[in-house]
């Protein structure tokens, strides 16, 4: 959420700079329009990236919730369960537990989906 506030703050700063450049400089109209369009494109790209990251974060939360509650996650060709794997939050991977056939196996959470 703090990231969203930072993005909004930066957008406002760039918006003010855009208004100042557009109205109070001696640049040509074509250059002013190019600057404003560039700012708009940047805002749209930032919004799209933020929405993509939010969707990805929600998916990770859903997967982790399912994992913690004993459901089976299918990650490529490996079935990941909390009795055979540990979750490492720093790198968002599942690591096989000791004394299982998956010992040392590292599976990224991005490759997983919930089995129903």
N, C-alpha and C positions, 0 to 999 in steps of 0.2 A: 504494500500500500504506500509505503514511503517513496518507493520508486515512482509511482504514479504522481505523487505530489511534486517530486523533483521534475518530472517531465512537464507537468502543467506549468511550474514556475519557469522552466527554461523556454517553453513556448511563449509565455507572456513576455519574457525578456526579448526574445527574438521578434515577437510581434511589435513591441515598442520600437525596437531598432528599425524594423521594416517601415513603420509609420514615419519615423523621423527621416529615414533615407528617402521615402517616397515624397513626402510633402516639403521637406526643408533643405533639399540639396539641389544643386544645379545640374543633376544628371538628366540625360535624355529620357523621354517618356518610355522608349523601348527598353532601356536599361532598367528603369524603375519597375516596369511590368515583369521583366525577367527576374529581378530580385524577389518580388512578391510571389511569383509563381514558384520559384525555388524554395522559398519558405513554406509555401503551402504543400509542396511535394515532400519536403522534409517532415512536416507535421503528419502527413498521411502515412509516411513510412514508419515514423515513430509509433503512431497509433496502431498500425498493423502489427508491428513487432511486439508491442505490449500485449495486444489481444492474443497473439500466437503463444507468447510465454505464459500468459494466464491460463490458456486452455491446456498447455503442456503441464503446468503445475497442478491443475485440478486432476488431470489424468494420473499423475504420479501419486497424488494423495489418495485417489481411489484405489490404485494398485497396492499401495502400502497398507491401507485400511484392510483390504481383502487379505493380504499376506499376514497381517497381524492377527486376523480372526480365523486363521487356519484354512482359508480357501486355496485352491490350486491355481497358480499362475502358469500360463504356457509362454515360455520364452524360447522362441525358435523351436528346437526339438527337445527341450528340457522342461520337465514339470517342476516348478519351484514351489516348495512348501516350507513353512516355518520350522518343521522338525528336521529338515535336511539342509537348510540354508540360513545364514544370518544376513541382515540388511546393513549395509555400510552407508550411512547418510551423507558422509562427506563427498563420496564419489558416485552416489546413487547406483550402487551395484549390489547384487546378491552374491555372497561368497559361500561356497560349500563348507559345511561344518566338518570338524575332525571326526574320524572314524565312520564316515559315510562314504559311499562310492563317489560322491561329488566333492570330496575334500580338495580344496584348492581351486575349484572351478569358479570363475568369475563371470557373472551374467549381468549385463547392463539392464537397468529397469526400462530403458527405451525399447527393448526388444520384447517386452512382455505384454500379455493381455490376460484378462480374468476369464477363467473357465467357469461356466455356470453349472 
